[in-house]
Amino acid sequence: MSKATAHVQRQSVHVPSREVTLEADLVIPDGAHGIVAFAHGSGSSRHSRRNRCVAEVLQRGGLATLLLDLLTPDEEAIDVETMELRFDIDLLAERVAGTVDLLATNPGTDRLRIGLFGASTGAAAALVAAAARPDLVHAVVSRGGRPDLAAGALARVGAATLLIVGGHDHEVLGLNRAAFAQMTAERKLEVVPGATHLFEEPGTLEEVARLAANWFVKHLRPPIRLG
């Protein structure tokens, strides 16, 4: 694993998932106390500018990050034409859950508490994966997510969950409020004033990153051992 600086380790990771291999970018700051895997949204990838901006803030907060491609290049080409795979939540959630399993057993990340950051349809996949791995996933953050697509799993999510929605993203805000009501674990809904679905307005993505960092730092920090 090569070091980009004296304080950060960067590595390309191959994540096996049944008959395919997914590509991911892993960054581990020295002294990291948790790791956040990113599940991107519709038609996006691990190169998403928005997710990378959020990841950099998390890294500065002492968290490792894994930006993952949920689809292979061949699948991406199919999805561009059909837009079907991005809504195959079962497939995406299976791949996120497999990534969680890898992080929990891979030397270098196996001691880190795991969180999931999902955007758009990737948020639904993250929530389904969290419900499937209750002992491994400790926190979830959804940015402009579609938790309604994880409706069958919402009540089973045990991870502390933060839903972040733009104040001007009216339809998605309604879907998040309905999903929030179905959840039973610790959860919070944050509405970013003036933001639309992609948080393109000045300062809004920075606010997402701040909220996400605070949530993950709080919930991924190892518990204090007494005695």
Secondary structure as a PSIPRED ss2 file (coil, helix, strand):
# PSIPRED VFORMAT (PSIPRED V4.0)

   1 M C   1.000  0.000  0.000
   2 S C   1.000  0.000  0.000
   3 K E   0.000  0.000  1.000
   4 A C   1.000  0.000  0.000
   5 T C   1.000  0.000  0.000
   6 A C   1.000  0.000  0.000
   7 H C   1.000  0.000  0.000
   8 V E   0.000  0.000  1.000
   9 Q E   0.000  0.000  1.000
  10 R E   0.000  0.000  1.000
  11 Q E   0.000  0.000  1.000
  12 S E   0.000  0.000  1.000
  13 V E   0.000  0.000  1.000
  14 H E   0.000  0.000  1.000
  15 V E   0.000  0.000  1.000
  16 P E   0.000  0.000  1.000
  17 S E   0.000  0.000  1.000
  18 R C   1.000  0.000  0.000
  19 E C   1.000  0.000  0.000
  20 V E   0.000  0.000  1.000
  21 T E   0.000  0.000  1.000
  22 L E   0.000  0.000  1.000
  23 E E   0.000  0.000  1.000
  24 A E   0.000  0.000  1.000
  25 D E   0.000  0.000  1.000
  26 L E   0.000  0.000  1.000
  27 V E   0.000  0.000  1.000
  28 I E   0.000  0.000  1.000
  29 P E   0.000  0.000  1.000
  30 D C   1.000  0.000  0.000
  31 G C   1.000  0.000  0.000
  32 A C   1.000  0.000  0.000
  33 H C   1.000  0.000  0.000
  34 G E   0.000  0.000  1.000
  35 I E   0.000  0.000  1.000
  36 V E   0.000  0.000  1.000
  37 A E   0.000  0.000  1.000
  38 F E   0.000  0.000  1.000
  39 A E   0.000  0.000  1.000
  40 H C   1.000  0.000  0.000
  41 G C   1.000  0.000  0.000
  42 S C   1.000  0.000  0.000
  43 G C   1.000  0.000  0.000
  44 S C   1.000  0.000  0.000
  45 S C   1.000  0.000  0.000
  46 R C   1.000  0.000  0.000
  47 H C   1.000  0.000  0.000
  48 S C   1.000  0.000  0.000
  49 R H   0.000  1.000  0.000
  50 R H   0.000  1.000  0.000
  51 N H   0.000  1.000  0.000
  52 R H   0.000  1.000  0.000
  53 C H   0.000  1.000  0.000
  54 V H   0.000  1.000  0.000
  55 A H   0.000  1.000  0.000
  56 E H   0.000  1.000  0.000
  57 V H   0.000  1.000  0.000
  58 L H   0.000  1.000  0.000
  59 Q H   0.000  1.000  0.000
  60 R H   0.000  1.000  0.000
  61 G C   1.000  0.000  0.000
  62 G C   1.000  0.000  0.000
  63 L C   1.000  0.000  0.000
  64 A E   0.000  0.000  1.000
  65 T E   0.000  0.000  1.000
  66 L E   0.000  0.000  1.000
  67 L E   0.000  0.000  1.000
  68 L E   0.000  0.000  1.000
  69 D C   1.000  0.000  0.000
  70 L C   1.000  0.000  0.000
  71 L C   1.000  0.000  0.000
  72 T C   1.000  0.000  0.000
  73 P H   0.000  1.000  0.000
  74 D H   0.000  1.000  0.000
  75 E H   0.000  1.000  0.000
  76 E H   0.000  1.000  0.000
  77 A H   0.000  1.000  0.000
  78 I H   0.000  1.000  0.000
  79 D H   0.000  1.000  0.000
  80 V H   0.000  1.000  0.000
  81 E H   0.000  1.000  0.000
  82 T H   0.000  1.000  0.000
  83 M C   1.000  0.000  0.000
  84 E C   1.000  0.000  0.000
  85 L H   0.000  1.000  0.000
  86 R H   0.000  1.000  0.000
  87 F H   0.000  1.000  0.000
  88 D C   1.000  0.000  0.000
  89 I H   0.000  1.000  0.000
  90 D H   0.000  1.000  0.000
  91 L H   0.000  1.000  0.000
  92 L H   0.000  1.000  0.000
  93 A H   0.000  1.000  0.000
  94 E H   0.000  1.000  0.000
  95 R H   0.000  1.000  0.000
  96 V H   0.000  1.000  0.000
  97 A H   0.000  1.000  0.000
  98 G H   0.000  1.000  0.000
  99 T H   0.000  1.000  0.000
 100 V H   0.000  1.000  0.000
 101 D H   0.000  1.000  0.000
 102 L H   0.000  1.000  0.000
 103 L H   0.000  1.000  0.000
 104 A H   0.000  1.000  0.000
 105 T H   0.000  1.000  0.000
 106 N C   1.000  0.000  0.000
 107 P C   1.000  0.000  0.000
 108 G C   1.000  0.000  0.000
 109 T C   1.000  0.000  0.000
 110 D C   1.000  0.000  0.000
 111 R C   1.000  0.000  0.000
 112 L C   1.000  0.000  0.000
 113 R E   0.000  0.000  1.000
 114 I E   0.000  0.000  1.000
 115 G E   0.000  0.000  1.000
 116 L E   0.000  0.000  1.000
 117 F E   0.000  0.000  1.000
 118 G E   0.000  0.000  1.000
 119 A E   0.000  0.000  1.000
 120 S C   1.000  0.000  0.000
 121 T H   0.000  1.000  0.000
 122 G H   0.000  1.000  0.000
 123 A H   0.000  1.000  0.000
 124 A H   0.000  1.000  0.000
 125 A H   0.000  1.000  0.000
 126 A H   0.000  1.000  0.000
 127 L H   0.000  1.000  0.000
 128 V H   0.000  1.000  0.000
 129 A H   0.000  1.000  0.000
 130 A H   0.000  1.000  0.000
 131 A H   0.000  1.000  0.000
 132 A H   0.000  1.000  0.000
 133 R C   1.000  0.000  0.000
 134 P C   1.000  0.000  0.000
 135 D C   1.000  0.000  0.000
 136 L C   1.000  0.000  0.000
 137 V E   0.000  0.000  1.000
 138 H E   0.000  0.000  1.000
 139 A E   0.000  0.000  1.000
 140 V E   0.000  0.000  1.000
 141 V E   0.000  0.000  1.000
 142 S E   0.000  0.000  1.000
 143 R E   0.000  0.000  1.000
 144 G C   1.000  0.000  0.000
 145 G C   1.000  0.000  0.000
 146 R C   1.000  0.000  0.000
 147 P H   0.000  1.000  0.000
 148 D H   0.000  1.000  0.000
 149 L H   0.000  1.000  0.000
 150 A H   0.000  1.000  0.000
 151 A H   0.000  1.000  0.000
 152 G H   0.000  1.000  0.000
 153 A H   0.000  1.000  0.000
 154 L H   0.000  1.000  0.000
 155 A H   0.000  1.000  0.000
 156 R H   0.000  1.000  0.000
 157 V C   1.000  0.000  0.000
 158 G C   1.000  0.000  0.000
 159 A C   1.000  0.000  0.000
 160 A E   0.000  0.000  1.000
 161 T E   0.000  0.000  1.000
 162 L E   0.000  0.000  1.000
 163 L E   0.000  0.000  1.000
 164 I E   0.000  0.000  1.000
 165 V E   0.000  0.000  1.000
 166 G E   0.000  0.000  1.000
 167 G C   1.000  0.000  0.000
 168 H C   1.000  0.000  0.000
 169 D C   1.000  0.000  0.000
 170 H H   0.000  1.000  0.000
 171 E H   0.000  1.000  0.000
 172 V H   0.000  1.000  0.000
 173 L H   0.000  1.000  0.000
 174 G H   0.000  1.000  0.000
 175 L H   0.000  1.000  0.000
 176 N H   0.000  1.000  0.000
 177 R H   0.000  1.000  0.000
 178 A H   0.000  1.000  0.000
 179 A H   0.000  1.000  0.000
 180 F H   0.000  1.000  0.000
 181 A H   0.000  1.000  0.000
 182 Q H   0.000  1.000  0.000
 183 M C   1.000  0.000  0.000
 184 T C   1.000  0.000  0.000
 185 A C   1.000  0.000  0.000
 186 E C   1.000  0.000  0.000
 187 R E   0.000  0.000  1.000
 188 K E   0.000  0.000  1.000
 189 L E   0.000  0.000  1.000
 190 E E   0.000  0.000  1.000
 191 V E   0.000  0.000  1.000
 192 V E   0.000  0.000  1.000
 193 P C   1.000  0.000  0.000
 194 G C   1.000  0.000  0.000
 195 A C   1.000  0.000  0.000
 196 T C   1.000  0.000  0.000
 197 H C   1.000  0.000  0.000
 198 L C   1.000  0.000  0.000
 199 F C   1.000  0.000  0.000
 200 E C   1.000  0.000  0.000
 201 E C   1.000  0.000  0.000
 202 P C   1.000  0.000  0.000
 203 G C   1.000  0.000  0.000
 204 T H   0.000  1.000  0.000
 205 L H   0.000  1.000  0.000
 206 E H   0.000  1.000  0.000
 207 E H   0.000  1.000  0.000
 208 V H   0.000  1.000  0.000
 209 A H   0.000  1.000  0.000
 210 R H   0.000  1.000  0.000
 211 L H   0.000  1.000  0.000
 212 A H   0.000  1.000  0.000
 213 A H   0.000  1.000  0.000
 214 N H   0.000  1.000  0.000
 215 W H   0.000  1.000  0.000
 216 F H   0.000  1.000  0.000
 217 V H   0.000  1.000  0.000
 218 K H   0.000  1.000  0.000
 219 H H   0.000  1.000  0.000
 220 L H   0.000  1.000  0.000
 221 R C   1.000  0.000  0.000
 222 P C   1.000  0.000  0.000
 223 P C   1.000  0.000  0.000
 224 I C   1.000  0.000  0.000
 225 R C   1.000  0.000  0.000
 226 L C   1.000  0.000  0.000
 227 G C   1.000  0.000  0.000
